[in-house]
């Protein structure tokens, strides 16, 4: 795996955002090419030179006189985001454009850091204005428009796995169609689910309900029982630890591990669903997102919105604070 100075932004971004940390977390030792070859990292061949007639690959050394061109430069601010979408498994630029009724190329223009055919799960993506979604019109004079926005699968509840659970068994127990559990929990190995793993149960299922009717009363019992109770399910990001999640949510020490006993608190996999138990004072819902502009850092963004640079990084852990790509969606308020 080599990274030259001429690498494309998409290649660099893919390595920086996930490849290198995942290899390192898997215990793979990463070395430079020079270390691998037991050679010096740089080899000096002499000082810089002045360009002369030997510096060309073909054609004529003497270029033709160019036609004068008048260039008008307009300062164009980063495109406004109608909303920020969190990518899911198998997303591509074309798919996201199709889902949001956007013209081809618009997602990459609004998110130039993307590799359109290799988008990492849970990447924040700016959805620019100008799309069209399904519209329902009622006759007379009013028109109502409903927009489907689903950044991540909604969970009707969080289920704790037990011994011998598989995706198919959980789907069957909850009356869900085949494949729905894996789509909502992309991190799972469907045939090797660890005991006590918190699993998102998506909507659309039917559970077994027993109803007894008398003259005036009906008693209904439904088997539902995540343990312990979760006020919400949080998806982990890079560099999360139990202590950090507890601090972000105002929870006492040890509460995250107590509610998620399968966790290795200092080695939490990215995109793991984590039960946030009751009793906290914090929150992790982003209520305002901006698109970064040229030259911004975590500190300057924080100063613009009345928070510290450290807080901006805590809300956007994927950022390199001193090298923020233009038009990156950044959460600035919770």
Phi and psi in degrees as GROMACS dihedral restraints (atoms count N, CA, C in turn):
[ dihedral_restraints ]
;  ai    aj    ak    al  type     phi  dphi    fc
    3     4     5     6     1  -122.9    20    10
    4     5     6     7     1   151.8    20    10
    6     7     8     9     1  -132.6    20    10
    7     8     9    10     1   102.8    20    10
    9    10    11    12     1   -88.5    20    10
   10    11    12    13     1   172.2    20    10
   12    13    14    15     1   -66.8    20    10
   13    14    15    16     1   -21.4    20    10
   15    16    17    18     1   -96.0    20    10
   16    17    18    19     1    14.9    20    10
   18    19    20    21     1   -64.8    20    10
   19    20    21    22     1   151.3    20    10
   21    22    23    24     1   -75.3    20    10
   22    23    24    25     1   155.1    20    10
   24    25    26    27     1   -56.6    20    10
   25    26    27    28     1   -38.2    20    10
   27    28    29    30     1   -63.8    20    10
   28    29    30    31     1   -40.2    20    10
   30    31    32    33     1   -66.8    20    10
   31    32    33    34     1   -43.9    20    10
   33    34    35    36     1   -62.6    20    10
   34    35    36    37     1   -44.8    20    10
   36    37    38    39     1   -61.9    20    10
   37    38    39    40     1   -41.1    20    10
   39    40    41    42     1   -62.8    20    10
   40    41    42    43     1   -41.7    20    10
   42    43    44    45     1   -69.2    20    10
   43    44    45    46     1   -44.0    20    10
   45    46    47    48     1   -67.0    20    10
   46    47    48    49     1   -40.7    20    10
   48    49    50    51     1   -76.6    20    10
   49    50    51    52     1   -20.8    20    10
   51    52    53    54     1  -158.5    20    10
   52    53    54    55     1   -39.8    20    10
   54    55    56    57     1   -60.6    20    10
   55    56    57    58     1   -51.6    20    10
   57    58    59    60     1   -63.9    20    10
   58    59    60    61     1   -49.1    20    10
   60    61    62    63     1   -60.5    20    10
   61    62    63    64     1   -38.0    20    10
   63    64    65    66     1   -66.8    20    10
   64    65    66    67     1   -41.3    20    10
   66    67    68    69     1   -64.6    20    10
   67    68    69    70     1   -41.9    20    10
   69    70    71    72     1   -64.5    20    10
   70    71    72    73     1   -43.2    20    10
   72    73    74    75     1   -65.2    20    10
   73    74    75    76     1   -25.1    20    10
   75    76    77    78     1   -82.9    20    10
   76    77    78    79     1     1.9    20    10
   78    79    80    81     1    86.2    20    10
   79    80    81    82     1    12.4    20    10
   81    82    83    84     1   -86.1    20    10
   82    83    84    85     1   125.4    20    10
   84    85    86    87     1   -79.6    20    10
   85    86    87    88     1   124.3    20    10
   87    88    89    90     1   -99.1    20    10
   88    89    90    91     1   128.6    20    10
   90    91    92    93     1  -129.3    20    10
   91    92    93    94     1   160.4    20    10
   93    94    95    96     1   -79.7    20    10
   94    95    96    97     1   165.6    20    10
   96    97    98    99     1   -59.5    20    10
   97    98    99   100     1   -40.6    20    10
   99   100   101   102     1   -61.5    20    10
  100   101   102   103     1   -42.4    20    10
  102   103   104   105     1   -63.6    20    10
  103   104   105   106     1   -39.8    20    10
  105   106   107   108     1   -62.7    20    10
  106   107   108   109     1   -38.2    20    10
  108   109   110   111     1   -91.4    20    10
  109   110   111   112     1    -1.7    20    10
  111   112   113   114     1    56.5    20    10
  112   113   114   115     1    47.2    20    10
  114   115   116   117     1  -129.0    20    10
  115   116   117   118     1   167.8    20    10
  117   118   119   120     1   -66.9    20    10
  118   119   120   121     1   146.3    20    10
  120   121   122   123     1   -65.1    20    10
  121   122   123   124     1   -36.7    20    10
  123   124   125   126     1  -130.3    20    10
  124   125   126   127     1   143.9    20    10
  126   127   128   129     1  -122.3    20    10
  127   128   129   130     1   124.0    20    10
  129   130   131   132     1   -92.5    20    10
  130   131   132   133     1   127.5    20    10
  132   133   134   135     1  -106.5    20    10
  133   134   135   136     1     0.7    20    10
  135   136   137   138     1   135.3    20    10
  136   137   138   139     1   175.2    20    10
  138   139   140   141     1   -75.6    20    10
  139   140   141   142     1   177.5    20    10
  141   142   143   144     1   -73.6    20    10
  142   143   144   145     1   156.3    20    10
  144   145   146   147     1  -119.1    20    10
  145   146   147   148     1   173.0    20    10
  147   148   149   150     1   -97.4    20    10
  148   149   150   151     1   136.5    20    10
  150   151   152   153     1   -65.2    20    10
  151   152   153   154     1   134.7    20    10
  153   154   155   156     1  -138.1    20    10
  154   155   156   157     1  -168.8    20    10
  156   157   158   159     1   -67.4    20    10
  157   158   159   160     1   -10.2    20    10
  159   160   161   162     1   -84.0    20    10
  160   161   162   163     1    -8.1    20    10
  162   163   164   165     1   -92.4    20    10
  163   164   165   166     1    66.4    20    10
  165   166   167   168     1  -155.5    20    10
  166   167   168   169     1   156.2    20    10
  168   169   170   171     1   -97.6    20    10
  169   170   171   172     1    -8.7    20    10
  171   172   173   174     1   160.9    20    10
  172   173   174   175     1   172.4    20    10
  174   175   176   177     1    78.5    20    10
  175   176   177   178     1  -148.4    20    10
  177   178   179   180     1  -106.3    20    10
  178   179   180   181     1   141.0    20    10
  180   181   182   183     1   -68.8    20    10
  181   182   183   184     1   -32.5    20    10
  183   184   185   186     1   -89.1    20    10
  184   185   186   187     1   109.6    20    10
  186   187   188   189     1   -75.6    20    10
  187   188   189   190     1   153.6    20    10
  189   190   191   192     1   -73.7    20    10
  190   191   192   193     1   156.0    20    10
  192   193   194   195     1   -67.2    20    10
  193   194   195   196     1   125.3    20    10
  195   196   197   198     1   -73.3    20    10
  196   197   198   199     1   152.5    20    10
  198   199   200   201     1   -78.1    20    10
  199   200   201   202     1   126.3    20    10
  201   202   203   204     1   -56.9    20    10
  202   203   204   205     1   137.6    20    10
  204   205   206   207     1  -127.5    20    10
  205   206   207   208     1   131.8    20    10
  207   208   209   210     1   -94.6    20    10
  208   209   210   211     1   123.1    20    10
  210   211   212   213     1  -113.2    20    10
  211   212   213   214     1   127.2    20    10
  213   214   215   216     1  -105.2    20    10
  214   215   216   217     1   121.6    20    10
  216   217   218   219     1  -101.5    20    10
  217   218   219   220     1   124.1    20    10
  219   220   221   222     1  -109.8    20    10
  220   221   222   223     1   137.0    20    10
  222   223   224   225     1   -83.6    20    10
  223   224   225   226     1   108.4    20    10
  225   226   227   228     1  -107.8    20    10
  226   227   228   229     1   116.1    20    10
  228   229   230   231     1   -66.0    20    10
  229   230   231   232     1   159.2    20    10
  231   232   233   234     1   -57.3    20    10
  232   233   234   235     1   141.4    20    10
  234   235   236   237     1   -59.0    20    10
  235   236   237   238     1   139.6    20    10
  237   238   239   240     1   -68.7    20    10
  238   239   240   241     1   142.4    20    10
  240   241   242   243     1   -97.0    20    10
  241   242   243   244     1   126.4    20    10
  243   244   245   246     1   -66.2    20    10
  244   245   246   247     1   -32.4    20    10
  246   247   248   249     1  -167.8    20    10
  247   248   249   250     1   168.3    20    10
  249   250   251   252     1  -108.8    20    10
  250   251   252   253     1   127.4    20    10
  252   253   254   255     1  -110.1    20    10
  253   254   255   256     1   139.8    20    10
  255   256   257   258     1   -97.9    20    10
  256   257   258   259     1   121.9    20    10
  258   259   260   261     1   -66.1    20    10
  259   260   261   262     1   152.9    20    10
  261   262   263   264     1  -122.8    20    10
  262   263   264   265     1   175.4    20    10
  264   265   266   267     1   -58.6    20    10
  265   266   267   268     1   138.3    20    10
  267   268   269   270     1    72.7    20    10
  268   269   270   271     1    12.2    20    10
  270   271   272   273     1   -68.9    20    10
  271   272   273   274     1   143.4    20    10
  273   274   275   276     1  -133.4    20    10
  274   275   276   277     1   166.1    20    10
  276   277   278   279     1   -58.0    20    10
  277   278   279   280     1   -44.4    20    10
  279   280   281   282     1   -61.7    20    10
  280   281   282   283     1   -40.3    20    10
  282   283   284   285     1   -65.7    20    10
  283   284   285   286     1   -43.8    20    10
  285   286   287   288     1   -65.8    20    10
  286   287   288   289     1   -39.7    20    10
  288   289   290   291     1   -61.7    20    10
  289   290   291   292     1   -44.1    20    10
  291   292   293   294     1   -63.3    20    10
  292   293   294   295     1   -42.0    20    10
  294   295   296   297     1   -65.1    20    10
  295   296   297   298     1   -28.2    20    10
  297   298   299   300     1  -108.0    20    10
  298   299   300   301     1     8.8    20    10
  300   301   302   303     1    63.0    20    10
  301   302   303   304     1    37.8    20    10
  303   304   305   306     1  -103.8    20    10
  304   305   306   307     1   151.4    20    10
  306   307   308   309     1   -69.5    20    10
  307   308   309   310     1   155.7    20    10
  309   310   311   312     1   -58.7    20    10
  310   311   312   313     1   136.9    20    10
  312   313   314   315     1    92.0    20    10
  313   314   315   316     1   -12.9    20    10
  315   316   317   318     1   -70.7    20    10
  316   317   318   319     1   -33.7    20    10
  318   319   320   321     1   -67.9    20    10
  319   320   321   322     1   -42.2    20    10
  321   322   323   324     1   -68.1    20    10
  322   323   324   325     1   -36.5    20    10
  324   325   326   327     1   -64.0    20    10
  325   326   327   328     1   -35.6    20    10
  327   328   329   330     1   -83.2    20    10
  328   329   330   331     1   -16.2    20    10
  330   331   332   333     1  -138.5    20    10
  331   332   333   334     1    69.6    20    10
  333   334   335   336     1   -65.0    20    10
  334   335   336   337     1   -10.9    20    10
  336   337   338   339     1   -79.3    20    10
  337   338   339   340     1    -9.9    20    10
  339   340   341   342     1   -76.6    20    10
  340   341   342   343     1   147.4    20    10
  342   343   344   345     1   -99.7    20    10
  343   344   345   346     1   105.9    20    10
  345   346   347   348     1   -58.3    20    10
  346   347   348   349     1   -27.1    20    10
  348   349   350   351     1  -104.1    20    10
  349   350   351   352     1     7.6    20    10
  351   352   353   354     1  -146.8    20    10
  352   353   354   355     1    68.9    20    10
  354   355   356   357     1   -92.6    20    10
  355   356   357   358     1   125.2    20    10
  357   358   359   360     1   -72.5    20    10
  358   359   360   361     1   142.3    20    10
  360   361   362   363     1   -57.8    20    10
  361   362   363   364     1   137.5    20    10
  363   364   365   366     1    75.4    20    10
  364   365   366   367     1    17.3    20    10
  366   367   368   369     1   -74.3    20    10
  367   368   369   370     1   131.0    20    10
  369   370   371   372     1   -73.4    20    10
  370   371   372   373     1   125.5    20    10
  372   373   374   375     1  -124.9    20    10
  373   374   375   376     1   128.9    20    10
  375   376   377   378     1   -75.3    20    10
  376   377   378   379     1   122.1    20    10
  378   379   380   381     1   -96.5    20    10
  379   380   381   382     1   107.8    20    10
  381   382   383   384     1   -73.0    20    10
  382   383   384   385     1   161.3    20    10
  384   385   386   387     1   -69.8    20    10
  385   386   387   388     1   166.7    20    10
  387   388   389   390     1   105.0    20    10
  388   389   390   391     1    -0.2    20    10
  390   391   392   393     1   -84.7    20    10
  391   392   393   394     1   171.4    20    10
  393   394   395   396     1  -130.3    20    10
  394   395   396   397     1   133.2    20    10
  396   397   398   399     1  -119.4    20    10
  397   398   399   400     1   178.1    20    10
  399   400   401   402     1   -62.3    20    10
  400   401   402   403     1   134.4    20    10
  402   403   404   405     1  -123.0    20    10
  403   404   405   406     1   133.2    20    10
  405   406   407   408     1  -110.7    20    10
  406   407   408   409     1   122.8    20    10
  408   409   410   411     1  -113.6    20    10
  409   410   411   412     1   130.9    20    10
  411   412   413   414     1  -101.5    20    10
  412   413   414   415     1   134.1    20    10
  414   415   416   417     1   -61.8    20    10
  415   416   417   418     1   174.8    20    10
  417   418   419   420     1    85.4    20    10
  418   419   420   421     1  -123.4    20    10
  420   421   422   423     1  -122.0    20    10
  421   422   423   424     1    -0.9    20    10
  423   424   425   426     1  -108.9    20    10
  424   425   426   427     1   146.9    20    10
  426   427   428   429     1  -128.5    20    10
  427   428   429   430     1   127.0    20    10
  429   430   431   432     1  -111.0    20    10
  430   431   432   433     1   136.6    20    10
  432   433   434   435     1  -118.1    20    10
  433   434   435   436     1   127.5    20    10
  435   436   437   438     1  -112.0    20    10
  436   437   438   439     1   129.9    20    10
  438   439   440   441     1  -112.7    20    10
  439   440   441   442     1   126.9    20    10
  441   442   443   444     1   -89.6    20    10
  442   443   444   445     1   112.0    20    10
  444   445   446   447     1  -120.9    20    10
  445   446   447   448     1   112.8    20    10
  447   448   449   450     1  -131.3    20    10
  448   449   450   451     1    86.1    20    10
  450   451   452   453     1   -67.5    20    10
  451   452   453   454     1   -27.6    20    10
  453   454   455   456     1  -154.5    20    10
  454   455   456   457     1   152.4    20    10
  456   457   458   459     1   -58.4    20    10
  457   458   459   460     1   133.9    20    10
  459   460   461   462     1   -76.1    20    10
  460   461   462   463     1   138.7    20    10
  462   463   464   465     1  -105.9    20    10
  463   464   465   466     1   125.6    20    10
  465   466   467   468     1   -74.9    20    10
  466   467   468   469     1   -24.6    20    10
  468   469   470   471     1  -167.7    20    10
  469   470   471   472     1   168.5    20    10
  471   472   473   474     1  -109.5    20    10
  472   473   474   475     1   125.9    20    10
  474   475   476   477     1  -105.7    20    10
  475   476   477   478     1   141.3    20    10
  477   478   479   480     1   -97.4    20    10
  478   479   480   481     1   121.0    20    10
  480   481   482   483     1   -67.6    20    10
  481   482   483   484     1   151.7    20    10
  483   484   485   486     1  -122.3    20    10
  484   485   486   487     1   174.1    20    10
  486   487   488   489     1   -57.9    20    10
  487   488   489   490     1   138.3    20    10
  489   490   491   492     1    73.1    20    10
  490   491   492   493     1    11.0    20    10
  492   493   494   495     1   -68.3    20    10
  493   494   495   496     1   143.8    20    10
  495   496   497   498     1  -133.5    20    10
  496   497   498   499     1   167.1    20    10
  498   499   500   501     1   -58.4    20    10
  499   500   501   502     1   -44.3    20    10
  501   502   503   504     1   -61.8    20    10
  502   503   504   505     1   -40.5    20    10
  504   505   506   507     1   -66.2    20    10
  505   506   507   508     1   -43.0    20    10
  507   508   509   510     1   -65.9    20    10
  508   509   510   511     1   -40.0    20    10
  510   511   512   513     1   -61.7    20    10
  511   512   513   514     1   -43.6    20    10
  513   514   515   516     1   -64.0    20    10
  514   515   516   517     1   -41.4    20    10
  516   517   518   519     1   -66.0    20    10
  517   518   519   520     1   -26.6    20    10
  519   520   521   522     1  -108.9    20    10
  520   521   522   523     1     7.6    20    10
  522   523   524   525     1    64.6    20    10
  523   524   525   526     1    36.7    20    10
  525   526   527   528     1  -103.1    20    10
  526   527   528   529     1   151.0    20    10
  528   529   530   531     1   -68.9    20    10
  529   530   531   532     1   155.5    20    10
  531   532   533   534     1   -58.6    20    10
  532   533   534   535     1   135.9    20    10
  534   535   536   537     1    92.8    20    10
  535   536   537   538     1   -12.7    20    10
  537   538   539   540     1   -70.8    20    10
  538   539   540   541     1   -34.9    20    10
  540   541   542   543     1   -66.6    20    10
  541   542   543   544     1   -42.9    20    10
  543   544   545   546     1   -67.5    20    10
  544   545   546   547     1   -36.5    20    10
  546   547   548   549     1   -63.5    20    10
  547   548   549   550     1   -35.9    20    10
  549   550   551   552     1   -85.2    20    10
  550   551   552   553     1   -14.4    20    10
  552   553   554   555     1  -138.5    20    10
  553   554   555   556     1    70.4    20    10
  555   556   557   558     1   -63.3    20    10
  556   557   558   559     1   -16.0    20    10
  558   559   560   561     1   -78.4    20    10
  559   560   561   562     1   -12.9    20    10
  561   562   563   564     1   -72.9    20    10
  562   563   564   565     1   146.4    20    10
  564   565   566   567     1   -98.5    20    10
  565   566   567   568     1   105.2    20    10
  567   568   569   570     1   -57.9    20    10
  568   569   570   571     1   -27.2    20    10
  570   571   572   573     1  -103.7    20    10
  571   572   573   574     1     8.9    20    10
  573   574   575   576     1  -147.7    20    10
  574   575   576   577     1    68.0    20    10
  576   577   578   579     1   -92.3    20    10
  577   578   579   580     1   125.6    20    10
  579   580   581   582     1   -69.3    20    10
  580   581   582   583     1   142.9    20    10
  582   583   584   585     1   -60.1    20    10
  583   584   585   586     1   138.0    20    10
  585   586   587   588     1    74.3    20    10
  586   587   588   589     1    19.3    20    10
  588   589   590   591     1   -75.8    20    10
  589   590   591   592     1   130.8    20    10
  591   592   593   594     1   -74.6    20    10
  592   593   594   595     1   126.4    20    10
  594   595   596   597     1  -123.7    20    10
  595   596   597   598     1   128.8    20    10
  597   598   599   600     1   -72.5    20    10
  598   599   600   601     1   122.9    20    10
  600   601   602   603     1   -97.1    20    10
  601   602   603   604     1   109.1    20    10
  603   604   605   606     1   -76.5    20    10
  604   605   606   607     1   164.3    20    10
  606   607   608   609     1   -69.6    20    10
  607   608   609   610     1   167.7    20    10
  609   610   611   612     1   103.7    20    10
  610   611   612   613     1    -0.7    20    10
  612   613   614   615     1   -96.5    20    10
  613   614   615   616     1   176.0    20    10
  615   616   617   618     1  -138.3    20    10
  616   617   618   619     1   127.9    20    10
  618   619   620   621     1   -99.2    20    10
  619   620   621   622     1   164.8    20    10
  621   622   623   624     1   -76.9    20    10
  622   623   624   625     1   120.0    20    10
  624   625   626   627     1  -120.3    20    10
  625   626   627   628     1   131.1    20    10
  627   628   629   630     1  -108.4    20    10
  628   629   630   631     1   122.6    20    10
  630   631   632   633     1  -119.9    20    10
  631   632   633   634     1   128.5    20    10
  633   634   635   636     1  -113.4    20    10
  634   635   636   637     1   125.2    20    10
  636   637   638   639     1  -111.1    20    10
  637   638   639   640     1   129.9    20    10
  639   640   641   642     1  -114.4    20    10
  640   641   642   643     1  -164.4    20    10
  642   643   644   645     1   -63.7    20    10
  643   644   645   646     1   -34.5    20    10
  645   646   647   648     1  -132.0    20    10
  646   647   648   649     1    -9.7    20    10
  648   649   650   651     1  -126.1    20    10
  649   650   651   652     1   152.0    20    10
  651   652   653   654     1  -131.6    20    10
  652   653   654   655     1   124.5    20    10
  654   655   656   657     1  -107.9    20    10
  655   656   657   658     1   131.9    20    10
  657   658   659   660     1  -123.4    20    10
  658   659   660   661     1   128.2    20    10
  660   661   662   663     1  -119.1    20    10
  661   662   663   664     1   126.2    20    10
  663   664   665   666     1  -122.7    20    10
  664   665   666   667     1   133.9    20    10
  666   667   668   669     1   -79.3    20    10
  667   668   669   670     1   100.1    20    10
  669   670   671   672     1  -136.2    20    10
  670   671   672   673     1   132.8    20    10
  672   673   674   675     1  -170.6    20    10
  673   674   675   676     1    67.4    20    10
  675   676   677   678     1   -67.9    20    10
  676   677   678   679     1   145.1    20    10
  678   679   680   681     1  -138.1    20    10
  679   680   681   682     1   123.5    20    10
  681   682   683   684     1   -80.8    20    10
  682   683   684   685     1  -178.2    20    10
  684   685   686   687     1   -68.2    20    10
  685   686   687   688     1   136.8    20    10
  687   688   689   690     1  -112.3    20    10
  688   689   690   691     1   130.9    20    10
  690   691   692   693     1   -74.6    20    10
  691   692   693   694     1   -23.2    20    10
  693   694   695   696     1  -169.6    20    10
  694   695   696   697     1   168.5    20    10
  696   697   698   699     1  -110.8    20    10
  697   698   699   700     1   125.5    20    10
  699   700   701   702     1  -105.3    20    10
  700   701   702   703     1   138.9    20    10
  702   703   704   705     1   -96.1    20    10
  703   704   705   706     1   120.7    20    10
  705   706   707   708     1   -66.4    20    10
  706   707   708   709     1   152.8    20    10
  708   709   710   711     1  -123.3    20    10
  709   710   711   712     1   175.1    20    10
  711   712   713   714     1   -58.6    20    10
  712   713   714   715     1   138.7    20    10
  714   715   716   717     1    73.5    20    10
  715   716   717   718     1    11.4    20    10
  717   718   719   720     1   -68.1    20    10
  718   719   720   721     1   143.7    20    10
  720   721   722   723     1  -133.7    20    10
  721   722   723   724     1   166.8    20    10
  723   724   725   726     1   -59.0    20    10
  724   725   726   727     1   -43.6    20    10
  726   727   728   729     1   -62.1    20    10
  727   728   729   730     1   -40.0    20    10
  729   730   731   732     1   -66.6    20    10
  730   731   732   733     1   -43.8    20    10
  732   733   734   735     1   -65.2    20    10
  733   734   735   736     1   -39.8    20    10
  735   736   737   738     1   -62.0    20    10
  736   737   738   739     1   -43.8    20    10
  738   739   740   741     1   -63.7    20    10
  739   740   741   742     1   -42.6    20    10
  741   742   743   744     1   -64.2    20    10
  742   743   744   745     1   -27.7    20    10
  744   745   746   747     1  -108.4    20    10
  745   746   747   748     1     7.3    20    10
  747   748   749   750     1    63.6    20    10
  748   749   750   751     1    37.5    20    10
  750   751   752   753     1  -103.8    20    10
  751   752   753   754     1   151.4    20    10
  753   754   755   756     1   -69.0    20    10
  754   755   756   757     1   154.7    20    10
  756   757   758   759     1   -58.5    20    10
  757   758   759   760     1   137.2    20    10
  759   760   761   762     1    91.2    20    10
  760   761   762   763     1   -11.2    20    10
  762   763   764   765     1   -72.6    20    10
  763   764   765   766     1   -33.2    20    10
  765   766   767   768     1   -68.4    20    10
  766   767   768   769     1   -43.6    20    10
  768   769   770   771     1   -67.0    20    10
  769   770   771   772     1   -36.6    20    10
  771   772   773   774     1   -63.4    20    10
  772   773   774   775     1   -35.3    20    10
  774   775   776   777     1   -87.0    20    10
  775   776   777   778     1   -13.8    20    10
  777   778   779   780     1  -138.5    20    10
  778   779   780   781     1    71.6    20    10
  780   781   782   783     1   -68.2    20    10
  781   782   783   784     1   -12.4    20    10
  783   784   785   786     1   -79.0    20    10
  784   785   786   787     1   -13.1    20    10
  786   787   788   789     1   -71.9    20    10
  787   788   789   790     1   145.2    20    10
  789   790   791   792     1   -98.3    20    10
  790   791   792   793     1   105.8    20    10
  792   793   794   795     1   -58.3    20    10
  793   794   795   796     1   -26.7    20    10
  795   796   797   798     1  -103.6    20    10
  796   797   798   799     1     7.4    20    10
  798   799   800   801     1  -147.7    20    10
  799   800   801   802     1    68.9    20    10
  801   802   803   804     1   -92.1    20    10
  802   803   804   805     1   124.6    20    10
  804   805   806   807     1   -67.9    20    10
  805   806   807   808     1   142.0    20    10
  807   808   809   810     1   -60.5    20    10
  808   809   810   811     1   138.5    20    10
  810   811   812   813     1    74.1    20    10
  811   812   813   814     1    19.3    20    10
  813   814   815   816     1   -76.5    20    10
  814   815   816   817     1   130.2    20    10
  816   817   818   819     1   -74.1    20    10
  817   818   819   820     1   126.8    20    10
  819   820   821   822     1  -123.9    20    10
  820   821   822   823     1   127.7    20    10
  822   823   824   825     1   -72.2    20    10
  823   824   825   826     1   122.5    20    10
  825   826   827   828     1   -96.8    20    10
  826   827   828   829     1   109.3    20    10
  828   829   830   831     1   -75.5    20    10
  829   830   831   832     1   164.2    20    10
  831   832   833   834     1   -68.9    20    10
  832   833   834   835     1   166.1    20    10
  834   835   836   837     1   104.2    20    10
  835   836   837   838     1    -0.6    20    10
  837   838   839   840     1   -88.2    20    10
  838   839   840   841     1   169.8    20    10
  840   841   842   843     1  -119.5    20    10
  841   842   843   844     1    -5.0    20    10
  843   844   845   846     1   -99.5    20    10
  844   845   846   847     1  -175.0    20    10
  846   847   848   849     1  -156.6    20    10
  847   848   849   850     1   152.9    20    10
  849   850   851   852     1  -124.7    20    10
  850   851   852   853     1    26.3    20    10
  852   853   854   855     1   -94.4    20    10
  853   854   855   856     1   121.0    20    10
  855   856   857   858     1   -78.3    20    10
  856   857   858   859     1   125.6    20    10
  858   859   860   861     1  -107.4    20    10
  859   860   861   862     1    -8.1    20    10
  861   862   863   864     1  -149.5    20    10
  862   863   864   865     1   130.2    20    10
  864   865   866   867     1  -125.5    20    10
  865   866   867   868     1   137.6    20    10
  867   868   869   870     1  -117.2    20    10
  868   869   870   871     1   165.0    20    10
  870   871   872   873     1  -103.0    20    10
  871   872   873   874     1   124.5    20    10
  873   874   875   876     1   -65.2    20    10
  874   875   876   877     1   152.6    20    10
  876   877   878   879     1  -118.5    20    10
  877   878   879   880     1   171.6    20    10
  879   880   881   882     1   -58.9    20    10
  880   881   882   883     1   130.9    20    10
  882   883   884   885     1    87.8    20    10
  883   884   885   886     1    -2.9    20    10
  885   886   887   888     1   -74.8    20    10
  886   887   888   889     1   148.1    20    10
  888   889   890   891     1  -127.6    20    10
  889   890   891   892     1   173.2    20    10
  891   892   893   894     1   -57.9    20    10
  892   893   894   895     1   -40.4    20    10
  894   895   896   897     1   -65.5    20    10
  895   896   897   898     1   -43.4    20    10
  897   898   899   900     1   -70.5    20    10
  898   899   900   901     1   -37.6    20    10
  900   901   902   903     1   -64.7    20    10
  901   902   903   904     1   -43.2    20    10
  903   904   905   906     1   -60.9    20    10
  904   905   906   907     1   -43.1    20    10
  906   907   908   909     1   -62.2    20    10
  907   908   909   910     1   -37.4    20    10
  909   910   911   912     1   -66.4    20    10
  910   911   912   913     1   -23.8    20    10
  912   913   914   915     1  -120.7    20    10
  913   914   915   916     1    16.2    20    10
  915   916   917   918     1    73.2    20    10
  916   917   918   919     1    25.2    20    10
  918   919   920   921     1  -132.5    20    10
  919   920   921   922     1   171.4    20    10
  921   922   923   924     1   -82.2    20    10
  922   923   924   925     1   161.2    20    10
  924   925   926   927     1   -62.8    20    10
  925   926   927   928     1   -34.1    20    10
  927   928   929   930     1   -63.7    20    10
  928   929   930   931     1   -35.8    20    10
  930   931   932   933     1   -69.5    20    10
  931   932   933   934     1   -39.2    20    10
  933   934   935   936     1   -59.4    20    10
  934   935   936   937     1   -43.1    20    10
  936   937   938   939     1   -65.8    20    10
  937   938   939   940     1   -37.5    20    10
  939   940   941   942     1   -63.6    20    10
  940   941   942   943     1   -33.7    20    10
  942   943   944   945     1   -84.5    20    10
  943   944   945   946     1   -15.7    20    10
  945   946   947   948     1  -138.3    20    10
  946   947   948   949     1    69.0    20    10
  948   949   950   951     1   -67.5    20    10
  949   950   951   952     1   -10.9    20    10
  951   952   953   954     1   -80.2    20    10
  952   953   954   955     1    -9.0    20    10
  954   955   956   957     1   -75.4    20    10
  955   956   957   958     1   146.7    20    10
  957   958   959   960     1   -99.1    20    10
  958   959   960   961     1   105.4    20    10
  960   961   962   963     1   -57.8    20    10
  961   962   963   964     1   -29.3    20    10
  963   964   965   966     1  -100.3    20    10
  964   965   966   967     1     7.2    20    10
  966   967   968   969     1  -148.7    20    10
  967   968   969   970     1    66.5    20    10
  969   970   971   972     1   -89.1    20    10
  970   971   972   973     1   123.5    20    10
  972   973   974   975     1   -67.7    20    10
  973   974   975   976     1   142.2    20    10
  975   976   977   978     1   -58.9    20    10
  976   977   978   979     1   136.3    20    10
  978   979   980   981     1    74.6    20    10
  979   980   981   982     1    20.2    20    10
  981   982   983   984     1   -78.0    20    10
  982   983   984   985     1   130.1    20    10
  984   985   986   987     1   -70.6    20    10
  985   986   987   988     1   125.9    20    10
  987   988   989   990     1  -126.4    20    10
  988   989   990   991     1   127.4    20    10
  990   991   992   993     1   -77.1    20    10
  991   992   993   994     1   128.6    20    10
  993   994   995   996     1  -122.0    20    10
  994   995   996   997     1    -0.8    20    10
  996   997   998   999     1  -154.5    20    10
  997   998   999  1000     1   137.6    20    10
